[in-house]
Amino acid sequence: MEIKHLHTFLTATKTLNFTQTAKILDYAQSSITAQIKSLEEELGTPLFERLGKRIYLTEAGTQLKQYAQKMLDLDEEMRQTLSGQNESNAVLTIGAQESQCTYRLPDILNFFKQRHPQVKLIFKPVHTIDIAKNLLQSGTLDLAFITDTLKEMPVLHKEMLIEEYLVFVASPLHHLNEKNLLTAEELAQETILLTEKGCSYRTQFEHRIQSEGFYPEQIIEFGSIEAIKQCVMAGLGISLLPKMVVKKELDTGRLIEIPTSIVLEPIFTEIAWHKDKYLPSYLEDFIQISLKQYKKFNEKSNN
């Protein structure tokens, strides 16, 4: 039973005139007659009764009318769902570091939810591009915000968003508050508050300081950047963090930046997805919203 034939049948039930039905659907009248006849032969019963120049629905035709409408509605629902237009069951799984989730993504999510209120959002922690690649390849993630050094990943499609600036910070009451330039040796003697292992900038910092022959004597590991900030402000130690997460505290004097001789590779945030992934309309929109919003972040940071 063809959907086209059901659509023709429903139109004919409204007009009760094959000529008018043909005009509405832009078919030849012979095509309308053939489609109705095909339905009648398939169902084994007349659907219209022809009395002179007029037609009337038979009892079977009246019953089919109800089923045909349900079938057409279900067909439309199926097509919208598969094309990504029906978002009632859509789920978008995104990977990102805590810093991006806290300081960059709220504006993006707010705008996205205004345009796609039915799409469910799930966030998962992603600390490095290697983790992101594995999760995107397995289909665990639809999209990832990656904060790491630049690396070639042919399997991923990536768009550059912004360069992140890393700073060592301490309480203004810390004994290093008047230090002009902190060396790797001096840094290794301090209590250092760091994010969890695997974090891109922690990994780079540990590799660089160890390459100079020094190993920090005291590292305290936290699962939360906000916890690190509070402990640094309380004088527990110093930390290496993206400048965006401490900008407010630096501006208000609750934290100070500690200059260092350690040179780290530039860190960038990119948005990435698997190069072969099908992008439904709501995912394409999320990407475009993100690109526009990060452009504003760039403009703000350059002013």
C-alpha positions, 0 to 999 in steps of 0.5 A: 500500500503506497503512501501516495495512494493514501494521500490521494484517497484522503484528498478525494474523501474531502472533495468527493470529486475526482476531477477536483482531486486531480487539480489539487494534486496536479495529477491527470484524472486518469491517475486519480482513478487508477490509484483509487482502483489500486487501493480497492483491489488491494483491500478487496472492497470498494471505497467509493460508490459512484451514483451518476456524476457524484461519488460517496464513501462506502462503509469501508471507505469511511473506516479506511479514512481514519486509518489512512490519516493515522498512517500518513501522520506516522509517516510524517513523524518518521520522516521528521525524526530521521531527518533530525527535524523532530527533536523530541527524542534528540540527545546531544552528548558533548565533551569538554573540560570543566573550565569550558563548561563553567566559563565559556559554554553557559552563553552557548547553551542558553542560546541553543536551548532557546532555539532547540528546547526539546534537545537533551544535552549530556556533558562528559569530561574530556581532558585531552585530544587523545581522549576526545578522539577515542570517544568521538570514534566510538560514538560516545560523543557527538561533539567535543571542545578540546583544550590542548596543544595543536595535534594532527588528527586526520579522523577528526574535523576540527575548528579553531576557537581560541588560544588559552593563556596559562598563568601561575597564580598565588595569594597576594599574601604568598611569600612569592608575591614579590618574586620577579621570575620564578625558576623551575628549581624554585617552583619545584620547592613549592606546594602546587595545586593541580587538576587531575592527571590527564589534564592537558596543561598539567601534563605539559607542565609536569613534562616541562619541569621534569625535562629540566631535572626537577620534580615538585616536592608537594603536589595536591590534586583536585577534581575541581578548578573552583576548589583549586582557586579557593585553596590558592586564595587561602594561601595553601599553595600556587597553581597553573590555570587558564587565565580565563578562570582566574581573570576576575580574581586577578582583576580584584586582587584576590589572586596575583600572577607569578611570572616564571621562566618555564615556557609552555607550548601554546594551548588552544580550544578547538571544537571537533567531531568525527569527520564521517559523522552525520550532522543533524540540523540541531547539531549543525546549529550548535556548531555555528552558535559555538563558532559565533560565540567564541569569536566574541570571546576572542574579540573580548580578550583582545580588547 
